[in-house]
């Protein structure tokens, strides 16, 4: 048999059906498929947990550190004061959440808070009953918010310009009501809601908790919430899918105005007076908490649990630093740094996951 014939003969024909050797080089040993799959799954789960709950872990760490650093931090009195002081900011943040979800901004919420609070004090001084005062405040808040939506949807004005213009108008109306003076006529019920307690918990805390639960259910478990998120994702796609985008955007601005009027009631009761300059300084803290909340619970989406965690994180951080004796200007510095770090961390994790899905170039 020639060499060419040997090359064409199957190996098992020469060995009686058994292959004694493989001329190819041995393959690299491979790890078990299950092990690599489990490692990748664990890493994915770990990154998801970090991305979703990093703020909660940081919040717990801050609470532990400040409790050990200063004995006044973990007291019931300090925590009560902390939660009550954040009730107005919490309602303001929940208010700006609705326009943000539909892809718009409302820059008038701070001015609207000052106007509603001044309106309540002014009408109380005119002898109006408490129920009528609260209804007037709520009505003005909802109407002003809905008008922002009308300016944006019907007249096609950018939400930045429309709400900023509305804010300036509200500021002028606040000055008109007060004539530049501080009003101290506050409804008794507003004082009760702002400073009173029920079952050893402040009424302000109860109100924020109830409103947060309602907003969470509305946004996460109803068709209205699904449509609002759809509009924010792509207004054109939502419109082509049959969603009446204009009406829902006006609804979002109206909800924002209603929540601001409720925040004005608490602010009026807690402060016991209203200054003409009240409101605009609360705009940036509200938006900082809203943006910070995007990195928690549902990363990339504005959501209620994330907002609550963000508010607590910012409040605990500043409160603990204040008890340690830091200057007053540390609060905006802490808020800004916390927002930047949280957003950068979320973007880092998101980019890493995107790169892994795409694979090497």
DOPA-616201 format. One record per residue (C-alpha): z, x, y; residue in three letters. Coordinates in nm, 3 decimals, padded with zeros to 5 digits. Each point is the difference from the previous one (the first is absolute). Layout:
% residues N
@up Z | east X | north Y | ronu Ala
...
END
This chain:
% residues 361
@up 00.000 | east 00.000 | north 00.000 | ronu Unk
@up -00.100 | east 00.142 | north 00.335 | ronu Unk
@up 00.223 | east 00.026 | north 00.308 | ronu Unk
@up -00.195 | east -00.281 | north 00.166 | ronu Unk
@up 00.070 | east -00.224 | north -00.301 | ronu Unk
@up 00.372 | east 00.082 | north 00.017 | ronu Unk
@up 00.008 | east -00.102 | north 00.365 | ronu Unk
@up -00.139 | east -00.344 | north -00.084 | ronu Unk
@up 00.236 | east -00.071 | north -00.290 | ronu Unk
@up 00.314 | east -00.211 | north 00.075 | ronu Unk
@up 00.326 | east 00.194 | north -00.045 | ronu Unk
@up 00.135 | east -00.244 | north -00.256 | ronu Unk
@up -00.305 | east 00.059 | north -00.220 | ronu Unk
@up 00.110 | east 00.363 | north -00.048 | ronu Unk
@up 00.366 | east -00.076 | north -00.064 | ronu Unk
@up -00.019 | east -00.300 | north -00.222 | ronu Unk
@up 00.073 | east -00.253 | north 00.270 | ronu Unk
@up 00.287 | east 00.188 | north 00.174 | ronu Unk
@up -00.046 | east 00.178 | north 00.329 | ronu Unk
@up 00.188 | east 00.328 | north -00.013 | ronu Unk
@up -00.052 | east 00.118 | north 00.360 | ronu Unk
@up -00.120 | east -00.125 | north 00.337 | ronu Unk
@up -00.225 | east 00.249 | north 00.185 | ronu Unk
@up 00.101 | east -00.150 | north 00.341 | ronu Unk
@up 00.293 | east 00.150 | north 00.190 | ronu Unk
@up 00.327 | east -00.188 | north -00.040 | ronu Unk
@up 00.067 | east -00.261 | north 00.270 | ronu Unk
@up 00.286 | east 00.029 | north 00.247 | ronu Unk
@up 00.311 | east -00.182 | north -00.121 | ronu Unk
@up 00.034 | east -00.329 | north 00.187 | ronu Unk
@up 00.329 | east -00.161 | north 00.087 | ronu Unk
@up 00.062 | east -00.340 | north -00.151 | ronu Unk
@up -00.180 | east -00.268 | north 00.195 | ronu Unk
@up 00.313 | east -00.210 | north 00.032 | ronu Unk
@up 00.198 | east 00.281 | north 00.162 | ronu Unk
@up -00.248 | east 00.059 | north 00.286 | ronu Unk
@up -00.036 | east -00.373 | north 00.053 | ronu Unk
@up 00.378 | east -00.043 | north 00.021 | ronu Unk
@up 00.031 | east 00.289 | north 00.245 | ronu Unk
@up -00.266 | east -00.147 | north 00.227 | ronu Unk
@up 00.158 | east -00.343 | north -00.023 | ronu Unk
@up 00.345 | east 00.134 | north 00.088 | ronu Unk
@up -00.141 | east 00.192 | north 00.295 | ronu Unk
@up -00.180 | east -00.309 | north 00.126 | ronu Unk
@up 00.314 | east -00.210 | north -00.032 | ronu Unk
@up 00.206 | east 00.268 | north 00.173 | ronu Unk
@up -00.240 | east 00.018 | north 00.294 | ronu Unk
@up -00.007 | east -00.379 | north 00.027 | ronu Unk
@up 00.380 | east -00.014 | north 00.006 | ronu Unk
@up 00.015 | east 00.273 | north 00.265 | ronu Unk
@up -00.259 | east -00.176 | north 00.211 | ronu Unk
@up 00.165 | east -00.340 | north -00.031 | ronu Unk
@up 00.368 | east 00.084 | north 00.010 | ronu Unk
@up 00.033 | east 00.333 | north 00.181 | ronu Unk
@up 00.145 | east -00.174 | north 00.305 | ronu Unk
@up 00.260 | east -00.178 | north -00.211 | ronu Unk
@up 00.106 | east 00.330 | north -00.154 | ronu Unk
@up 00.016 | east 00.158 | north 00.346 | ronu Unk
@up 00.205 | east -00.294 | north 00.127 | ronu Unk
@up 00.253 | east 00.041 | north -00.281 | ronu Unk
@up 00.018 | east 00.375 | north 00.063 | ronu Unk
@up 00.065 | east -00.054 | north 00.371 | ronu Unk
@up 00.273 | east -00.253 | north -00.074 | ronu Unk
@up 00.172 | east 00.241 | north -00.239 | ronu Unk
@up -00.030 | east 00.298 | north 00.236 | ronu Unk
@up 00.126 | east -00.185 | north 00.307 | ronu Unk
@up 00.283 | east -00.161 | north -00.198 | ronu Unk
@up 00.117 | east 00.347 | north -00.100 | ronu Unk
@up -00.058 | east 00.153 | north 00.345 | ronu Unk
@up 00.187 | east -00.256 | north 00.211 | ronu Unk
@up 00.272 | east -00.245 | north -00.114 | ronu Unk
@up -00.107 | east -00.264 | north 00.255 | ronu Unk
@up -00.345 | east -00.051 | north -00.152 | ronu Unk
@up 00.098 | east -00.186 | north -00.317 | ronu Unk
@up 00.234 | east -00.246 | north 00.173 | ronu Unk
@up -00.067 | east -00.373 | north 00.001 | ronu Unk
@up 00.017 | east -00.010 | north 00.378 | ronu Unk
@up -00.270 | east 00.265 | north 00.037 | ronu Unk
@up -00.233 | east -00.167 | north -00.247 | ronu Unk
@up 00.048 | east -00.340 | north 00.162 | ronu Unk
@up -00.080 | east 00.145 | north 00.341 | ronu Unk
@up -00.302 | east 00.184 | north -00.143 | ronu Unk
@up -00.149 | east -00.309 | north -00.164 | ronu Unk
@up 00.060 | east -00.227 | north 00.299 | ronu Unk
@up -00.152 | east 00.251 | north 00.241 | ronu Unk
@up -00.317 | east 00.013 | north -00.210 | ronu Unk
@up -00.045 | east -00.376 | north -00.034 | ronu Unk
@up -00.219 | east -00.033 | north 00.311 | ronu Unk
@up -00.216 | east 00.300 | north -00.099 | ronu Unk
@up -00.035 | east -00.145 | north -00.351 | ronu Unk
@up -00.132 | east -00.333 | north 00.131 | ronu Unk
@up -00.231 | east 00.181 | north 00.242 | ronu Unk
@up -00.137 | east 00.212 | north -00.283 | ronu Unk
@up -00.058 | east -00.305 | north -00.219 | ronu Unk
@up -00.181 | east -00.154 | north 00.298 | ronu Unk
@up -00.246 | east 00.286 | north 00.048 | ronu Unk
@up -00.057 | east 00.006 | north -00.376 | ronu Unk
@up -00.216 | east -00.314 | north 00.008 | ronu Unk
@up -00.264 | east 00.124 | north 00.248 | ronu Unk
@up -00.003 | east 00.338 | north -00.174 | ronu Unk
@up -00.075 | east -00.163 | north -00.334 | ronu Unk
@up -00.314 | east -00.164 | north 00.141 | ronu Unk
@up -00.107 | east 00.328 | north 00.160 | ronu Unk
@up 00.111 | east -00.068 | north 00.359 | ronu Unk
@up 00.267 | east 00.121 | north 00.241 | ronu Unk
@up 00.234 | east -00.201 | north 00.221 | ronu Unk
@up 00.123 | east 00.204 | north 00.296 | ronu Unk
@up 00.154 | east -00.302 | north 00.173 | ronu Unk
@up 00.297 | east -00.051 | north -00.235 | ronu Unk
@up 00.238 | east 00.207 | north 00.212 | ronu Unk
@up -00.088 | east -00.187 | north 00.321 | ronu Unk
@up 00.015 | east -00.330 | north -00.190 | ronu Unk
@up 00.353 | east 00.080 | north -00.118 | ronu Unk
@up 00.112 | east 00.062 | north 00.359 | ronu Unk
@up -00.170 | east -00.318 | north 00.125 | ronu Unk
@up 00.148 | east -00.224 | north -00.274 | ronu Unk
@up 00.348 | east 00.142 | north 00.055 | ronu Unk
@up -00.031 | east -00.044 | north 00.378 | ronu Unk
@up -00.132 | east -00.353 | north -00.049 | ronu Unk
@up 00.302 | east -00.086 | north -00.215 | ronu Unk
@up 00.243 | east 00.135 | north 00.258 | ronu Unk
@up -00.185 | east -00.171 | north 00.286 | ronu Unk
@up -00.012 | east -00.342 | north -00.168 | ronu Unk
@up 00.366 | east 00.026 | north -00.097 | ronu Unk
@up 00.085 | east 00.065 | north 00.364 | ronu Unk
@up -00.199 | east -00.312 | north 00.090 | ronu Unk
@up 00.222 | east -00.209 | north -00.225 | ronu Unk
@up -00.236 | east -00.052 | north -00.293 | ronu Unk
@up 00.160 | east -00.083 | north -00.337 | ronu Unk
@up 00.005 | east 00.270 | north -00.266 | ronu Unk
@up -00.249 | east -00.174 | north -00.228 | ronu Unk
@up -00.253 | east -00.040 | north 00.280 | ronu Unk
@up 00.046 | east 00.364 | north 00.103 | ronu Unk
@up -00.067 | east 00.126 | north -00.353 | ronu Unk
@up -00.300 | east -00.228 | north -00.042 | ronu Unk
@up -00.144 | east 00.121 | north 00.331 | ronu Unk
@up 00.048 | east 00.364 | north -00.104 | ronu Unk
@up -00.159 | east -00.057 | north -00.341 | ronu Unk
@up -00.287 | east -00.202 | north 00.148 | ronu Unk
@up -00.080 | east 00.265 | north 00.260 | ronu Unk
@up 00.010 | east 00.272 | north -00.264 | ronu Unk
@up -00.237 | east -00.180 | north -00.237 | ronu Unk
@up -00.238 | east -00.108 | north 00.278 | ronu Unk
@up -00.016 | east 00.348 | north 00.153 | ronu Unk
@up -00.062 | east 00.157 | north -00.340 | ronu Unk
@up -00.267 | east -00.255 | north -00.093 | ronu Unk
@up -00.170 | east 00.053 | north 00.337 | ronu Unk
@up -00.026 | east 00.369 | north -00.081 | ronu Unk
@up -00.184 | east -00.104 | north -00.315 | ronu Unk
@up -00.230 | east -00.231 | north 00.195 | ronu Unk
@up -00.088 | east 00.279 | north 00.243 | ronu Unk
@up -00.085 | east 00.224 | north -00.293 | ronu Unk
@up -00.182 | east -00.250 | north -00.223 | ronu Unk
@up -00.164 | east -00.250 | north 00.236 | ronu Unk
@up -00.073 | east 00.222 | north 00.299 | ronu Unk
@up -00.056 | east 00.319 | north -00.201 | ronu Unk
@up 00.242 | east 00.214 | north 00.204 | ronu Unk
@up 00.138 | east 00.304 | north -00.178 | ronu Unk
@up 00.360 | east -00.061 | north -00.107 | ronu Unk
@up 00.120 | east 00.311 | north 00.186 | ronu Unk
@up -00.137 | east -00.129 | north 00.331 | ronu Unk
@up 00.084 | east -00.367 | north -00.059 | ronu Unk
@up 00.363 | east 00.057 | north -00.096 | ronu Unk
@up 00.053 | east 00.264 | north 00.266 | ronu Unk
@up -00.130 | east -00.239 | north 00.266 | ronu Unk
@up 00.220 | east -00.278 | north -00.138 | ronu Unk
@up 00.297 | east 00.236 | north 00.008 | ronu Unk
@up -00.055 | east 00.078 | north 00.368 | ronu Unk
@up -00.022 | east -00.373 | north 00.078 | ronu Unk
@up 00.323 | east -00.063 | north -00.190 | ronu Unk
@up 00.168 | east 00.283 | north 00.189 | ronu Unk
@up -00.096 | east -00.162 | north 00.330 | ronu Unk
@up 00.132 | east -00.338 | north -00.119 | ronu Unk
@up 00.327 | east 00.165 | north -00.101 | ronu Unk
@up 00.040 | east 00.140 | north 00.350 | ronu Unk
@up -00.085 | east -00.342 | north 00.144 | ronu Unk
@up 00.274 | east -00.173 | north -00.201 | ronu Unk
@up 00.265 | east 00.261 | north 00.077 | ronu Unk
@up -00.110 | east 00.089 | north 00.353 | ronu Unk
@up 00.077 | east 00.356 | north -00.098 | ronu Unk
@up 00.366 | east -00.076 | north -00.083 | ronu Unk
@up 00.205 | east 00.020 | north -00.320 | ronu Unk
@up 00.080 | east -00.343 | north -00.146 | ronu Unk
@up 00.325 | east -00.048 | north -00.189 | ronu Unk
@up -00.028 | east -00.369 | north -00.091 | ronu Unk
@up -00.016 | east 00.011 | north -00.381 | ronu Unk
@up 00.011 | east -00.302 | north -00.235 | ronu Unk
@up 00.317 | east -00.014 | north -00.208 | ronu Unk
@up -00.194 | east -00.037 | north -00.324 | ronu Unk
@up -00.195 | east 00.315 | north 00.081 | ronu Unk
@up 00.329 | east 00.189 | north 00.032 | ronu Unk
@up 00.111 | east -00.139 | north -00.336 | ronu Unk
@up -00.322 | east 00.104 | north -00.172 | ronu Unk
@up -00.002 | east 00.340 | north 00.166 | ronu Unk
@up 00.366 | east 00.093 | north -00.043 | ronu Unk
@up 00.156 | east -00.248 | north -00.245 | ronu Unk
@up 00.071 | east 00.030 | north -00.372 | ronu Unk
@up -00.047 | east -00.220 | north -00.304 | ronu Unk
@up 00.170 | east 00.093 | north -00.331 | ronu Unk
@up 00.100 | east 00.335 | north 00.156 | ronu Unk
@up -00.365 | east 00.085 | north 00.071 | ronu Unk
@up -00.152 | east -00.014 | north 00.348 | ronu Unk
@up -00.224 | east -00.295 | north 00.072 | ronu Unk
@up -00.265 | east 00.241 | north 00.126 | ronu Unk
@up -00.010 | east 00.169 | north -00.341 | ronu Unk
@up -00.029 | east -00.335 | north -00.178 | ronu Unk
@up -00.286 | east -00.105 | north 00.228 | ronu Unk
@up -00.194 | east 00.323 | north -00.057 | ronu Unk
@up 00.052 | east -00.025 | north -00.377 | ronu Unk
@up -00.120 | east -00.362 | north -00.014 | ronu Unk
@up -00.303 | east 00.070 | north 00.221 | ronu Unk
@up -00.089 | east 00.309 | north -00.206 | ronu Unk
@up 00.011 | east -00.199 | north -00.325 | ronu Unk
@up -00.219 | east -00.274 | north 00.148 | ronu Unk
@up -00.252 | east 00.253 | north 00.133 | ronu Unk
@up -00.005 | east 00.184 | north -00.332 | ronu Unk
@up -00.068 | east -00.320 | north -00.194 | ronu Unk
@up -00.266 | east -00.112 | north 00.248 | ronu Unk
@up -00.187 | east 00.330 | north -00.008 | ronu Unk
@up 00.034 | east 00.088 | north -00.368 | ronu Unk
@up 00.006 | east -00.332 | north -00.186 | ronu Unk
@up -00.211 | east -00.251 | north 00.193 | ronu Unk
@up -00.374 | east -00.042 | north 00.063 | ronu Unk
@up 00.066 | east 00.041 | north 00.372 | ronu Unk
@up 00.134 | east 00.350 | north -00.054 | ronu Unk
@up -00.289 | east 00.090 | north -00.229 | ronu Unk
@up -00.250 | east -00.111 | north 00.264 | ronu Unk
@up 00.176 | east 00.194 | north 00.274 | ronu Unk
@up -00.016 | east 00.317 | north -00.209 | ronu Unk
@up -00.364 | east -00.074 | north -00.083 | ronu Unk
@up -00.084 | east -00.024 | north 00.370 | ronu Unk
@up 00.171 | east 00.332 | north 00.063 | ronu Unk
@up -00.192 | east 00.160 | north -00.286 | ronu Unk
@up -00.338 | east -00.120 | north 00.122 | ronu Unk
@up -00.038 | east -00.289 | north 00.240 | ronu Unk
@up -00.372 | east -00.040 | north -00.075 | ronu Unk
@up 00.051 | east -00.008 | north -00.376 | ronu Unk
@up 00.284 | east -00.251 | north 00.039 | ronu Unk
@up -00.221 | east -00.219 | north 00.221 | ronu Unk
@up -00.285 | east 00.012 | north -00.252 | ronu Unk
@up 00.251 | east -00.097 | north -00.270 | ronu Unk
@up 00.079 | east -00.320 | north 00.190 | ronu Unk
@up 00.315 | east 00.102 | north 00.189 | ronu Unk
@up 00.022 | east -00.143 | north 00.350 | ronu Unk
@up 00.084 | east 00.335 | north 00.147 | ronu Unk
@up 00.030 | east -00.119 | north 00.360 | ronu Unk
@up 00.265 | east -00.260 | north -00.077 | ronu Unk
@up 00.203 | east 00.237 | north -00.211 | ronu Unk
@up -00.006 | east 00.271 | north 00.267 | ronu Unk
@up 00.123 | east -00.249 | north 00.258 | ronu Unk
@up 00.269 | east -00.103 | north -00.251 | ronu Unk
@up 00.107 | east 00.363 | north -00.039 | ronu Unk
@up 00.040 | east 00.043 | north 00.377 | ronu Unk
@up 00.186 | east -00.332 | north 00.021 | ronu Unk
@up 00.244 | east 00.109 | north -00.273 | ronu Unk
@up 00.061 | east 00.321 | north 00.193 | ronu Unk
@up 00.084 | east -00.196 | north 00.314 | ronu Unk
@up 00.238 | east -00.230 | north -00.187 | ronu Unk
@up 00.190 | east 00.292 | north -00.152 | ronu Unk
@up 00.025 | east 00.169 | north 00.340 | ronu Unk
@up 00.156 | east -00.315 | north 00.148 | ronu Unk
@up 00.263 | east 00.006 | north -00.277 | ronu Unk
@up 00.067 | east 00.367 | north 00.076 | ronu Unk
@up 00.044 | east -00.100 | north 00.366 | ronu Unk
@up 00.274 | east -00.246 | north -00.098 | ronu Unk
@up 00.192 | east 00.275 | north -00.183 | ronu Unk
@up -00.055 | east 00.247 | north 00.284 | ronu Unk
@up 00.124 | east -00.255 | north 00.252 | ronu Unk
@up 00.314 | east -00.070 | north -00.203 | ronu Unk
@up 00.080 | east 00.364 | north -00.073 | ronu Unk
@up -00.051 | east 00.134 | north 00.352 | ronu Unk
@up 00.147 | east -00.297 | north 00.186 | ronu Unk
@up -00.249 | east 00.052 | north 00.282 | ronu Unk
@up -00.368 | east 00.061 | north 00.066 | ronu Unk
@up -00.156 | east 00.266 | north 00.220 | ronu Unk
@up -00.358 | east -00.029 | north 00.133 | ronu Unk
@up -00.088 | east 00.327 | north -00.175 | ronu Unk
@up 00.106 | east -00.118 | north -00.348 | ronu Unk
@up -00.253 | east 00.022 | north -00.282 | ronu Unk
@up -00.267 | east 00.269 | north 00.040 | ronu Unk
@up 00.231 | east 00.275 | north -00.127 | ronu Unk
@up 00.024 | east -00.182 | north -00.336 | ronu Unk
@up -00.376 | east 00.010 | north -00.063 | ronu Unk
@up -00.029 | east 00.356 | north -00.131 | ronu Unk
@up 00.304 | east -00.018 | north -00.236 | ronu Unk
@up -00.145 | east -00.318 | north -00.151 | ronu Unk
@up -00.338 | east 00.160 | north -00.065 | ronu Unk
@up 00.160 | east 00.319 | north -00.128 | ronu Unk
@up 00.191 | east -00.199 | north -00.263 | ronu Unk
@up -00.312 | east -00.201 | north -00.090 | ronu Unk
@up -00.210 | east 00.314 | north -00.054 | ronu Unk
@up 00.281 | east 00.170 | north -00.188 | ronu Unk
@up 00.027 | east -00.301 | north -00.230 | ronu Unk
@up -00.359 | east 00.054 | north -00.115 | ronu Unk
@up 00.118 | east 00.294 | north -00.211 | ronu Unk
@up 00.250 | east -00.208 | north -00.203 | ronu Unk
@up -00.028 | east -00.272 | north -00.267 | ronu Unk
@up -00.376 | east -00.056 | north 00.043 | ronu Unk
@up -00.139 | east 00.330 | north 00.133 | ronu Unk
@up -00.292 | east -00.059 | north 00.231 | ronu Unk
@up 00.093 | east -00.363 | north 00.078 | ronu Unk
@up 00.226 | east -00.144 | north 00.267 | ronu Unk
@up 00.283 | east -00.170 | north -00.188 | ronu Unk
@up 00.342 | east -00.152 | north 00.062 | ronu Unk
@up 00.213 | east 00.209 | north -00.243 | ronu Unk
@up -00.145 | east 00.319 | north 00.144 | ronu Unk
@up 00.086 | east -00.116 | north 00.352 | ronu Unk
@up 00.362 | east -00.074 | north -00.094 | ronu Unk
@up 00.041 | east 00.340 | north -00.168 | ronu Unk
@up -00.160 | east 00.176 | north 00.297 | ronu Unk
@up 00.232 | east -00.174 | north 00.248 | ronu Unk
@up 00.307 | east 00.093 | north -00.207 | ronu Unk
@up -00.122 | east 00.358 | north -00.036 | ronu Unk
@up -00.049 | east 00.046 | north 00.374 | ronu Unk
@up 00.326 | east -00.175 | north 00.084 | ronu Unk
@up 00.207 | east 00.196 | north -00.253 | ronu Unk
@up -00.152 | east 00.328 | north 00.110 | ronu Unk
@up 00.070 | east -00.050 | north 00.368 | ronu Unk
@up 00.343 | east -00.156 | north -00.059 | ronu Unk
@up 00.113 | east 00.291 | north -00.216 | ronu Unk
@up -00.130 | east 00.256 | north 00.248 | ronu Unk
@up 00.172 | east -00.183 | north 00.286 | ronu Unk
@up 00.333 | east 00.010 | north -00.183 | ronu Unk
@up -00.051 | east 00.374 | north -00.040 | ronu Unk
@up -00.032 | east 00.033 | north 00.378 | ronu Unk
@up -00.372 | east 00.056 | north 00.055 | ronu Unk
@up -00.150 | east -00.088 | north 00.345 | ronu Unk
@up -00.143 | east -00.346 | north 00.067 | ronu Unk
@up -00.359 | east 00.127 | north 00.019 | ronu Unk
@up 00.008 | east 00.080 | north -00.373 | ronu Unk
@up -00.075 | east -00.364 | north -00.092 | ronu Unk
@up -00.367 | east -00.005 | north 00.110 | ronu Unk
@up -00.041 | east 00.353 | north -00.135 | ronu Unk
@up 00.138 | east -00.104 | north -00.340 | ronu Unk
@up -00.214 | east -00.315 | north -00.007 | ronu Unk
@up -00.317 | east 00.190 | north 00.078 | ronu Unk
@up 00.063 | east 00.281 | north -00.248 | ronu Unk
@up 00.095 | east -00.243 | north -00.278 | ronu Unk
@up -00.321 | east -00.195 | north 00.057 | ronu Unk
@up -00.219 | east 00.311 | north -00.001 | ronu Unk
@up 00.162 | east 00.147 | north -00.313 | ronu Unk
@up -00.022 | east -00.326 | north -00.193 | ronu Unk
@up -00.366 | east -00.061 | north 00.086 | ronu Unk
@up -00.096 | east 00.360 | north -00.075 | ronu Unk
@up 00.175 | east -00.014 | north -00.337 | ronu Unk
@up -00.177 | east -00.323 | north -00.092 | ronu Unk
@up -00.338 | east 00.141 | north 00.101 | ronu Unk
@up 00.066 | east 00.318 | north -00.201 | ronu Unk
@up 00.077 | east -00.194 | north -00.316 | ronu Unk
@up -00.299 | east -00.232 | north 00.054 | ronu Unk
@up -00.241 | east 00.292 | north 00.051 | ronu Unk
@up 00.133 | east 00.179 | north -00.306 | ronu Unk
@up -00.051 | east -00.304 | north -00.217 | ronu Unk
@up -00.349 | east -00.053 | north 00.142 | ronu Unk
@up -00.090 | east 00.362 | north -00.070 | ronu Unk
@up 00.120 | east -00.027 | north -00.358 | ronu Unk
@up -00.207 | east -00.310 | north -00.059 | ronu Unk
@up -00.312 | east 00.169 | north 00.136 | ronu Unk
@up 00.055 | east 00.315 | north -00.201 | ronu Unk
@up -00.112 | east 00.352 | north 00.087 | ronu Unk
@up -00.316 | east 00.037 | north 00.208 | ronu Unk
END
